[in-house]
Amino acid sequence: MTTASDPSYPAHWEADVVLRDGGTARIRPITTEDAGRLVSFYEQVSDESKYYRFFAPYPRLSARDVHRFTHHDYVDRVGLAATIGEEFIGTVRYDRIGPDGRPASAPADEAEVAFLVQDAHQGRGVASALLEHIGAVARERGIRRFAAEVLPANNKMIKVFKDAGYEQKRSFEDGSVHLTLDLEPTAESLAVQRAREQRAEARSVQRLLTPRSVAVIGVSRSGGGVGAAALRNLRDSGFRGHLYAVNEAAATDLLDGVRAYRTLGAVDAPVDLAVIAVPAGRVPEAVAACGEHGVQGLVVLSAGYGESGAAGLDRQRELVRQVRSYGMRLIGPNAYGVINTAPEVGLNASLTPAPAPNRGRIGLFTQSGAIGISLLSALLRRGEGLSSFVSAGNRADVSGNDILQYWYEDEATDVALMYLETLGNPRKFTRLARRTAAVKPVVVARGGRHTPAGHVVPGTRLPDATVSALLRQAGVIRVGTVTELVDVGLLLASQPLPAGPRVAILGNSESLGVLSYDACLAQGLRPGAPQDLTTAATPADFRTALAAALGSAENDAVIVTVIPWVNEQEPQDDLADALRDAVAAHPGKPVAVVHVELAELVDALSPAGALAPRTRPADEDEGGYARPDVRIPAYPAAERAVRAVAEAVRYGQWRRAAADAGQVPEYEDIDEAGAAARLAALLADVGEGVVTLTEPDATALLAHYGIRVLPTVAAPTADAAVRAARSLGYPVALKTTAPHLRHRADLGGVRLDLGGEADLRRSYEELTELLGTPDELLPVVQAMVPRGVDTVVRSVIDPAAGAVLSFGLAGVASELLGDTAHRLVPATDRDAAGLIRSIRAAPLLFGWRGSDPVDTPALEELLLRLSRLVDDHPEVVGVTLEPVVVATEGLSVLSASVRVAHPPARTDMGPRTLPSY
């Protein structure tokens, strides 16, 4: 017998999943304690579904059936259930079979699989989620194929198998469809899985942001407190749906003009979203009431959770478990709230006082309520609106990844702004961000380098600079401050992407033009000479100059600098209209304005300002028409405007390059099976932990992927060194391999170009006299290779980010100055080419100061081969190739270190699942 408390129970198979409609369910192994639940589940299944499952009328389960379906060994017989609360809504099981179709044990690698889903939950993607999870379980247990018998009329189940993306075979035998699925993940199956994940998670966020009815639980009768504030903000911001107030002590039918109830259960209508603002100790009661009422999602404003210490963290974990047990999603706890400015919704379920922000094209996500307030205020001051806003607090459930899934397909959002204190799962975040950035900009400001209290997601060991490099590889625009977040967001939301780095500068201040010019150079842009219109320039002069700059094929962007007029007779509204006229006449290039103490100009250039009444009628002869559809961002400093333009330039370059992401090349000489067999043998007697391979083992493993390490011969004595040199052929190198001297030629541990026995013996004697005994130095002899540039190639596995490929020059450049570039694995040919060109010292590889360029194609191939190795074999947790000497033709790997371990679970390759903290 196996119960959930038995040691043999596979608890790691338990998972929360988001279903197609945005609700959640829990998938777990079926145990002997589930007999009653199984019988109740079966009674709720229609006769038709029972017929499809058993190929005959089967009105009830016998005692023998119940025993069979609840007793499993979790190896050859496995059953999983999808549950909401304590109820089963779907089941799946497999039974291992042999070639004759009879029950079997390992090494048989095929299993028969069968599903049953409650009719009320069909169409929610329950069977698809169960197939993903039972497939992962089967692979873990050595099963490689599923076989299924399906009646031809059972179109829904046939479609589940067909759409899974696995390689499959179908045949018609004895009145049923026989399906065989190869469970090895394919590019198609992974794409299907991720597409389903995106649709489900996006739908779950959509349900939170587009409720038809909202209840605020915890509204005080006095009108004070968080709950009352949230209710007022919902009411006064014009929420289009039904609004309810819940207070157990409510003595009247109305609270703040809203229908009031003592309990949520007393509301005689559906409630889609509940805002909970009661003390933390009473939240479980409120959550239970929401679950029983069929609420779809919660915004928990209540504090006293992970941010308050260990006890609060336990309370937070229990909150997530309770919320998910009812199939709901959660924003919070300790959240600031959510806003959706869609006219048909008008949702302001936040602590932002009414009126809510204007409708705009920017989506905003923050983990911090205080930063959320700051960002909302900054956007409001500059006249910009929002499409949606989510401030997730401790983000115990809904996270930035979920919001990215929603924004990816949200037509109302053109730019995604995110303030993140932790990335949580950088591997998933960069995957989602790369896909989103291919269609709309993603701008991220990170507020901390360490996990703050309340955020219980796993952290990453990668340095912040490495994380930044990986984000940029994914197309994310990484900024340093919330001010830059707003600056860049405003430009991207209102301006087209520049086609290149050429920037025209014009304005009525020579000094401000020079500052802008210098800022452009500092950002790597190519500015033209500033055009000084002089302080006497009129709005018409600005319009003419800007139109000319935009019309020139020599410019990709324009920066306009403006200082106040001395006579103060030129209305700033007129200047705003003049600039808009020029932009409207020559669209397609971004424009940014740099101003000095011209707040009225900022207002006039904003979307709201474009619709405001003018101080005097526009002069039709001068083209001074108000153009509310033309927005131009304005900045109080040249550096801020140029930084925003530069980020747009870099993003535009990435987006054009992303259209051709490159390929992961195939190499015919790679022996993946041989490497797998060698790793299995090396790890056969290894327990937990990481093992560093011996030099022969590391060399042999790398050879399976076409990476040749130049051999070394141990030289414990001078005579042994001479014999080694004779076998290798002169000239040779003599090196120490002691850890404290390895790769340290500056300490005298390496002697090169030893052309004969006398040189070798003299060098050997000098090493042992200066640095220590042979036993301490561990000297080796190695053949000399052609001179070139010494580089270092590494790959490391981070528990959160996954495999990361790194490159730099050996020695001071990478070790002291940190001049190292990084890419996520698997790397494409474009990634490899960009990697070696990303370091600051890259010119040394391409003929700096008249030197010969080295063989960078060979270096790119080495990077790609190493990427393939660590991607194909998660047992390889670290590789260092140092030095790699890249000559004008070819390269030589002089030393290699490889670390291996039993592979951890690859969550990115496994079935869909919500994080479990």
ChimeraX attribute file (.defattr): number of C-alpha atoms within 10 A of each C-alpha:
attribute: neighborCount
match mode: 1-to-1
recipient: residues
	/A:1	11
	/A:2	17
	/A:3	16
	/A:4	15
	/A:5	10
	/A:6	11
	/A:7	9
	/A:8	12
	/A:9	17
	/A:10	14
	/A:11	13
	/A:12	9
	/A:13	14
	/A:14	17
	/A:15	19
	/A:16	21
	/A:17	26
	/A:18	30
	/A:19	25
	/A:20	22
	/A:21	17
	/A:22	24
	/A:23	23
	/A:24	28
	/A:25	26
	/A:26	24
	/A:27	25
	/A:28	22
	/A:29	26
	/A:30	28
	/A:31	24
	/A:32	17
	/A:33	14
	/A:34	21
	/A:35	18
	/A:36	12
	/A:37	16
	/A:38	21
	/A:39	17
	/A:40	13
	/A:41	18
	/A:42	23
	/A:43	15
	/A:44	14
	/A:45	19
	/A:46	14
	/A:47	16
	/A:48	14
	/A:49	18
	/A:50	20
	/A:51	15
	/A:52	20
	/A:53	20
	/A:54	14
	/A:55	14
	/A:56	11
	/A:57	13
	/A:58	15
	/A:59	13
	/A:60	13
	/A:61	14
	/A:62	11
	/A:63	11
	/A:64	8
	/A:65	12
	/A:66	16
	/A:67	14
	/A:68	13
	/A:69	23
	/A:70	21
	/A:71	20
	/A:72	22
	/A:73	13
	/A:74	21
	/A:75	17
	/A:76	22
	/A:77	21
	/A:78	23
	/A:79	24
	/A:80	27
	/A:81	28
	/A:82	28
	/A:83	22
	/A:84	19
	/A:85	17
	/A:86	12
	/A:87	16
	/A:88	25
	/A:89	27
	/A:90	26
	/A:91	27
	/A:92	22
	/A:93	22
	/A:94	26
	/A:95	23
	/A:96	27
	/A:97	22
	/A:98	16
	/A:99	10
	/A:100	7
	/A:101	12
	/A:102	11
	/A:103	15
	/A:104	18
	/A:105	15
	/A:106	14
	/A:107	11
	/A:108	17
	/A:109	20
	/A:110	28
	/A:111	26
	/A:112	21
	/A:113	20
	/A:114	19
	/A:115	20
	/A:116	23
	/A:117	28
	/A:118	19
	/A:119	14
	/A:120	11
	/A:121	12
	/A:122	14
	/A:123	14
	/A:124	18
	/A:125	18
	/A:126	28
	/A:127	25
	/A:128	20
	/A:129	26
	/A:130	25
	/A:131	23
	/A:132	17
	/A:133	23
	/A:134	24
	/A:135	25
	/A:136	19
	/A:137	21
	/A:138	25
	/A:139	16
	/A:140	11
	/A:141	16
	/A:142	15
	/A:143	24
	/A:144	17
	/A:145	22
	/A:146	24
	/A:147	23
	/A:148	19
	/A:149	23
	/A:150	21
	/A:151	18
	/A:152	14
	/A:153	11
	/A:154	16
	/A:155	10
	/A:156	12
	/A:157	20
	/A:158	18
	/A:159	11
	/A:160	16
	/A:161	19
	/A:162	16
	/A:163	14
	/A:164	20
	/A:165	20
	/A:166	20
	/A:167	17
	/A:168	16
	/A:169	12
	/A:170	14
	/A:171	10
	/A:172	13
	/A:173	9
	/A:174	6
	/A:175	10
	/A:176	16
	/A:177	18
	/A:178	18
	/A:179	19
	/A:180	21
	/A:181	21
	/A:182	18
	/A:183	21
	/A:184	14
	/A:185	17
	/A:186	13
	/A:187	10
	/A:188	14
	/A:189	18
	/A:190	18
	/A:191	14
	/A:192	16
	/A:193	21
	/A:194	17
	/A:195	12
	/A:196	19
	/A:197	22
	/A:198	22
	/A:199	18
	/A:200	25
	/A:201	28
	/A:202	25
	/A:203	21
	/A:204	28
	/A:205	25
	/A:206	18
	/A:207	18
	/A:208	24
	/A:209	25
	/A:210	19
	/A:211	21
	/A:212	19
	/A:213	18
	/A:214	25
	/A:215	28
	/A:216	27
	/A:217	30
	/A:218	26
	/A:219	31
	/A:220	22
	/A:221	16
	/A:222	9
	/A:223	14
	/A:224	10
	/A:225	14
	/A:226	19
	/A:227	26
	/A:228	23
	/A:229	22
	/A:230	28
	/A:231	30
	/A:232	22
	/A:233	22
	/A:234	28
	/A:235	24
	/A:236	15
	/A:237	21
	/A:238	18
	/A:239	23
	/A:240	18
	/A:241	16
	/A:242	17
	/A:243	19
	/A:244	23
	/A:245	30
	/A:246	27
	/A:247	20
	/A:248	14
	/A:249	13
	/A:250	17
	/A:251	12
	/A:252	11
	/A:253	12
	/A:254	14
	/A:255	23
	/A:256	16
	/A:257	12
	/A:258	16
	/A:259	16
	/A:260	26
	/A:261	23
	/A:262	17
	/A:263	16
	/A:264	24
	/A:265	14
	/A:266	11
	/A:267	17
	/A:268	8
	/A:269	11
	/A:270	16
	/A:271	22
	/A:272	22
	/A:273	28
	/A:274	28
	/A:275	27
	/A:276	27
	/A:277	27
	/A:278	24
	/A:279	13
	/A:280	21
	/A:281	11
	/A:282	13
	/A:283	19
	/A:284	17
	/A:285	12
	/A:286	20
	/A:287	23
	/A:288	14
	/A:289	15
	/A:290	26
	/A:291	21
	/A:292	12
	/A:293	19
	/A:294	15
	/A:295	22
	/A:296	25
	/A:297	31
	/A:298	25
	/A:299	27
	/A:300	25
	/A:301	26
	/A:302	24
	/A:303	19
	/A:304	18
	/A:305	24
	/A:306	23
	/A:307	20
	/A:308	12
	/A:309	13
	/A:310	13
	/A:311	12
	/A:312	17
	/A:313	21
	/A:314	12
	/A:315	17
	/A:316	25
	/A:317	17
	/A:318	13
	/A:319	21
	/A:320	19
	/A:321	16
	/A:322	17
	/A:323	23
	/A:324	24
	/A:325	21
	/A:326	26
	/A:327	24
	/A:328	26
	/A:329	28
	/A:330	26
	/A:331	27
	/A:332	28
	/A:333	31
	/A:334	27
	/A:335	25
	/A:336	28
	/A:337	25
	/A:338	22
	/A:339	28
	/A:340	26
	/A:341	24
	/A:342	18
	/A:343	11
	/A:344	13
	/A:345	17
	/A:346	23
	/A:347	27
	/A:348	30
	/A:349	31
	/A:350	28
	/A:351	23
	/A:352	22
	/A:353	15
	/A:354	17
	/A:355	13
	/A:356	24
	/A:357	24
	/A:358	18
	/A:359	17
	/A:360	20
	/A:361	22
	/A:362	24
	/A:363	26
	/A:364	26
	/A:365	23
	/A:366	27
	/A:367	26
	/A:368	21
	/A:369	19
	/A:370	12
	/A:371	15
	/A:372	24
	/A:373	15
	/A:374	14
	/A:375	21
	/A:376	19
	/A:377	15
	/A:378	16
	/A:379	19
	/A:380	16
	/A:381	12
	/A:382	23
	/A:383	22
	/A:384	26
	/A:385	22
	/A:386	24
	/A:387	24
	/A:388	27
	/A:389	25
	/A:390	29
	/A:391	30
	/A:392	29
	/A:393	28
	/A:394	26
	/A:395	22
	/A:396	27
	/A:397	24
	/A:398	21
	/A:399	25
	/A:400	23
	/A:401	22
	/A:402	20
	/A:403	23
	/A:404	26
	/A:405	23
	/A:406	22
	/A:407	26
	/A:408	22
	/A:409	14
	/A:410	15
	/A:411	10
	/A:412	17
	/A:413	21
	/A:414	21
	/A:415	29
	/A:416	28
	/A:417	23
	/A:418	26
	/A:419	24
	/A:420	18
	/A:421	18
	/A:422	22
	/A:423	23
	/A:424	22
	/A:425	20
	/A:426	22
	/A:427	21
	/A:428	17
	/A:429	19
	/A:430	24
	/A:431	16
	/A:432	19
	/A:433	27
	/A:434	22
	/A:435	17
	/A:436	23
	/A:437	25
	/A:438	21
	/A:439	13
	/A:440	21
	/A:441	26
	/A:442	26
	/A:443	26
	/A:444	25
	/A:445	21
	/A:446	18
	/A:447	17
	/A:448	11
	/A:449	13
	/A:450	12
	/A:451	16
	/A:452	15
	/A:453	14
	/A:454	22
	/A:455	20
	/A:456	20
	/A:457	19
	/A:458	15
	/A:459	19
	/A:460	21
	/A:461	14
	/A:462	16
	/A:463	9
	/A:464	14
	/A:465	13
	/A:466	17
	/A:467	20
	/A:468	19
	/A:469	19
	/A:470	21
	/A:471	23
	/A:472	19
	/A:473	21
	/A:474	25
	/A:475	27
	/A:476	24
	/A:477	23
	/A:478	20
	/A:479	21
	/A:480	11
	/A:481	14
	/A:482	21
	/A:483	15
	/A:484	19
	/A:485	21
	/A:486	22
	/A:487	24
	/A:488	27
	/A:489	29
	/A:490	26
	/A:491	24
	/A:492	27
	/A:493	23
	/A:494	23
	/A:495	21
	/A:496	16
	/A:497	23
	/A:498	24
	/A:499	18
	/A:500	17
	/A:501	22
	/A:502	18
	/A:503	28
	/A:504	26
	/A:505	27
	/A:506	27
	/A:507	27
	/A:508	23
	/A:509	22
	/A:510	18
	/A:511	13
	/A:512	24
	/A:513	25
	/A:514	17
	/A:515	16
	/A:516	28
	/A:517	24
	/A:518	16
	/A:519	20
	/A:520	25
	/A:521	12
	/A:522	14
	/A:523	15
	/A:524	12
	/A:525	21
	/A:526	17
	/A:527	22
	/A:528	16
	/A:529	13
	/A:530	23
	/A:531	19
	/A:532	19
	/A:533	18
	/A:534	13
	/A:535	15
	/A:536	11
	/A:537	16
	/A:538	19
	/A:539	21
	/A:540	18
	/A:541	18
	/A:542	23
	/A:543	23
	/A:544	15
	/A:545	20
	/A:546	27
	/A:547	21
	/A:548	13
	/A:549	24
	/A:550	23
	/A:551	18
	/A:552	12
	/A:553	9
	/A:554	12
	/A:555	21
	/A:556	24
	/A:557	28
	/A:558	24
	/A:559	27
	/A:560	27
	/A:561	31
	/A:562	27
	/A:563	15
	/A:564	17
	/A:565	15
	/A:566	9
	/A:567	7
	/A:568	8
	/A:569	9
	/A:570	14
	/A:571	16
	/A:572	23
	/A:573	26
	/A:574	24
	/A:575	22
	/A:576	27
	/A:577	26
	/A:578	28
	/A:579	29
	/A:580	28
	/A:581	22
	/A:582	23
	/A:583	23
	/A:584	15
	/A:585	11
	/A:586	16
	/A:587	15
	/A:588	17
	/A:589	18
	/A:590	25
	/A:591	30
	/A:592	26
	/A:593	25
	/A:594	25
	/A:595	23
	/A:596	16
	/A:597	11
	/A:598	16
	/A:599	14
	/A:600	14
	/A:601	22
	/A:602	24
	/A:603	21
	/A:604	28
	/A:605	28
	/A:606	24
	/A:607	23
	/A:608	17
	/A:609	21
	/A:610	22
	/A:611	14
	/A:612	13
	/A:613	11
	/A:614	16
	/A:615	10
	/A:616	9
	/A:617	11
	/A:618	16
	/A:619	10
	/A:620	8
	/A:621	7
	/A:622	12
	/A:623	15
	/A:624	23
	/A:625	16
	/A:626	23
	/A:627	19
	/A:628	17
	/A:629	11
	/A:630	19
	/A:631	27
	/A:632	22
	/A:633	28
	/A:634	30
	/A:635	21
	/A:636	17
	/A:637	16
	/A:638	26
	/A:639	19
	/A:640	20
	/A:641	27
	/A:642	30
	/A:643	20
	/A:644	23
	/A:645	30
	/A:646	24
	/A:647	20
	/A:648	27
	/A:649	23
	/A:650	20
	/A:651	25
	/A:652	21
	/A:653	17
	/A:654	19
	/A:655	21
	/A:656	12
	/A:657	13
	/A:658	18
	/A:659	9
	/A:660	9
	/A:661	15
	/A:662	14
	/A:663	12
	/A:664	18
	/A:665	13
	/A:666	10
	/A:667	13
	/A:668	8
	/A:669	10
	/A:670	18
	/A:671	15
	/A:672	15
	/A:673	11
	/A:674	14
	/A:675	20
	/A:676	16
	/A:677	11
	/A:678	16
	/A:679	19
	/A:680	14
	/A:681	11
	/A:682	15
	/A:683	16
	/A:684	10
	/A:685	7
	/A:686	14
	/A:687	10
	/A:688	8
	/A:689	8
	/A:690	16
	/A:691	18
	/A:692	15
	/A:693	16
	/A:694	13
	/A:695	16
	/A:696	12
	/A:697	16
	/A:698	19
	/A:699	20
	/A:700	16
	/A:701	24
	/A:702	20
	/A:703	17
	/A:704	20
	/A:705	22
	/A:706	18
	/A:707	21
	/A:708	19
	/A:709	20
	/A:710	15
	/A:711	16
	/A:712	20
	/A:713	18
	/A:714	17
	/A:715	22
	/A:716	16
	/A:717	19
	/A:718	19
	/A:719	14
	/A:720	15
	/A:721	24
	/A:722	19
	/A:723	16
	/A:724	21
	/A:725	25
	/A:726	14
	/A:727	11
	/A:728	17
	/A:729	14
	/A:730	18
	/A:731	19
	/A:732	24
	/A:733	21
	/A:734	28
	/A:735	28
	/A:736	27
	/A:737	19
	/A:738	15
	/A:739	11
	/A:740	11
	/A:741	17
	/A:742	16
	/A:743	19
	/A:744	15
	/A:745	14
	/A:746	9
	/A:747	11
	/A:748	14
	/A:749	22
	/A:750	20
	/A:751	18
	/A:752	16
	/A:753	15
	/A:754	20
	/A:755	15
	/A:756	15
	/A:757	18
	/A:758	11
	/A:759	14
	/A:760	26
	/A:761	18
	/A:762	12
	/A:763	20
	/A:764	22
	/A:765	14
	/A:766	13
	/A:767	22
	/A:768	19
	/A:769	11
	/A:770	10
	/A:771	15
	/A:772	12
	/A:773	15
	/A:774	20
	/A:775	11
	/A:776	14
	/A:777	21
	/A:778	17
	/A:779	26
	/A:780	22
	/A:781	24
	/A:782	23
	/A:783	22
	/A:784	20
	/A:785	18
	/A:786	13
	/A:787	12
	/A:788	20
	/A:789	19
	/A:790	20
	/A:791	21
	/A:792	20
	/A:793	23
	/A:794	21
	/A:795	26
	/A:796	20
	/A:797	20
	/A:798	17
	/A:799	18
	/A:800	19
	/A:801	24
	/A:802	21
	/A:803	23
	/A:804	23
	/A:805	26
	/A:806	22
	/A:807	24
	/A:808	26
	/A:809	27
	/A:810	20
	/A:811	18
	/A:812	10
	/A:813	16
	/A:814	18
	/A:815	12
	/A:816	8
	/A:817	9
	/A:818	14
	/A:819	18
	/A:820	24
	/A:821	21
	/A:822	26
	/A:823	26
	/A:824	23
	/A:825	24
	/A:826	21
	/A:827	25
	/A:828	21
	/A:829	18
	/A:830	16
	/A:831	24
	/A:832	27
	/A:833	18
	/A:834	16
	/A:835	23
	/A:836	24
	/A:837	18
	/A:838	17
	/A:839	19
	/A:840	15
	/A:841	17
	/A:842	16
	/A:843	13
	/A:844	16
	/A:845	23
	/A:846	17
	/A:847	12
	/A:848	12
	/A:849	8
	/A:850	8
	/A:851	10
	/A:852	14
	/A:853	18
	/A:854	21
	/A:855	18
	/A:856	21
	/A:857	14
	/A:858	17
	/A:859	23
	/A:860	19
	/A:861	18
	/A:862	21
	/A:863	27
	/A:864	24
	/A:865	24
	/A:866	25
	/A:867	25
	/A:868	22
	/A:869	27
	/A:870	22
	/A:871	17
	/A:872	15
	/A:873	15
	/A:874	19
	/A:875	21
	/A:876	24
	/A:877	24
	/A:878	23
	/A:879	23
	/A:880	18
	/A:881	20
	/A:882	22
	/A:883	20
	/A:884	24
	/A:885	23
	/A:886	24
	/A:887	22
	/A:888	18
	/A:889	13
	/A:890	15
	/A:891	24
	/A:892	23
	/A:893	22
	/A:894	20
	/A:895	22
	/A:896	23
	/A:897	17
	/A:898	22
	/A:899	17
	/A:900	22
	/A:901	20
	/A:902	19
	/A:903	11
	/A:904	10
	/A:905	10
	/A:906	11
	/A:907	15
	/A:908	15
	/A:909	12
	/A:910	16
	/A:911	23
	/A:912	21
	/A:913	18
	/A:914	15
	/A:915	17
	/A:916	14
	/A:917	14
